[in-house]
Amino acid sequence: MRDIAEGVQRFQRDVFPARAALFEHLAATHRPAALFIGCSDARVVPELITQREPGELFVIRTAGNIVPAGAAGADGVAASIEYAVGVLGVSDIIVCGHSACGAMTALAEGRDLTALPAIADWLRYADTAPAGTAPADGGDAVAALIRDNVLTQLEHLATHPSVARALDRHTVTLHGWVYDIGTGAVEELDTASGRFTALTG
């Protein structure tokens, strides 16, 4: 905790004064262009990966970058999506999976999660393939499930009323990404082919 507190002090001493104009602007303005839905994994930092400034991304982070399908009743993920789309008017939504995802690894390997009931219950929103089943082409089961999960979460995302309305009006575009921690590479979903290819500008 001391390191974290010292980091706050460095921010207040070195970073904030040098960027005071930006923070003064942000104090009265909140207009992010995109909603980034990523994993809670500490190694995946949306603003770092995308090189965005404070205020440019609205971020939701959940275990396994999971988005439960839209349903009656309030929850934090649904409320955040509704706010980003319905109030802030984001024009793009990115669902970003990543390599070495613990949630997808647990599913792909069929791990026993009986001692972790909240996690087991949460991961039911991502169980897109039989546990422990390798892809037909002999590839990496975890890597395949990470990509399948991005597709599943994009499908879930489209069931949220605010997103469905924005899609009908063509005011929002959905994107599926996979980030590789070890190389920094980002792949994006090609909706025409259903395949992930290198992200281009």
Buried (B, 14 or more C-beta within 10 A) or exposed (E): EEEEEEEEEEEEEEEEEEBEEEEEEBEEEEEBBBBBBBBBBEEBEBEEBBEBEEBBBBBBBBBBBBBBBBEEEEEEBBEBBBBBBBEBEBBBBBBBBBBBBBBBBBBBEEBEBEEEEEBBEBBEBBBBBEEEEEBEEEEEBBBBBBBBBBBBBBBBBBEBEBBBEBBEEEEBBBBBBBBBBEEEEBBBBEEEEEEBEEBEE
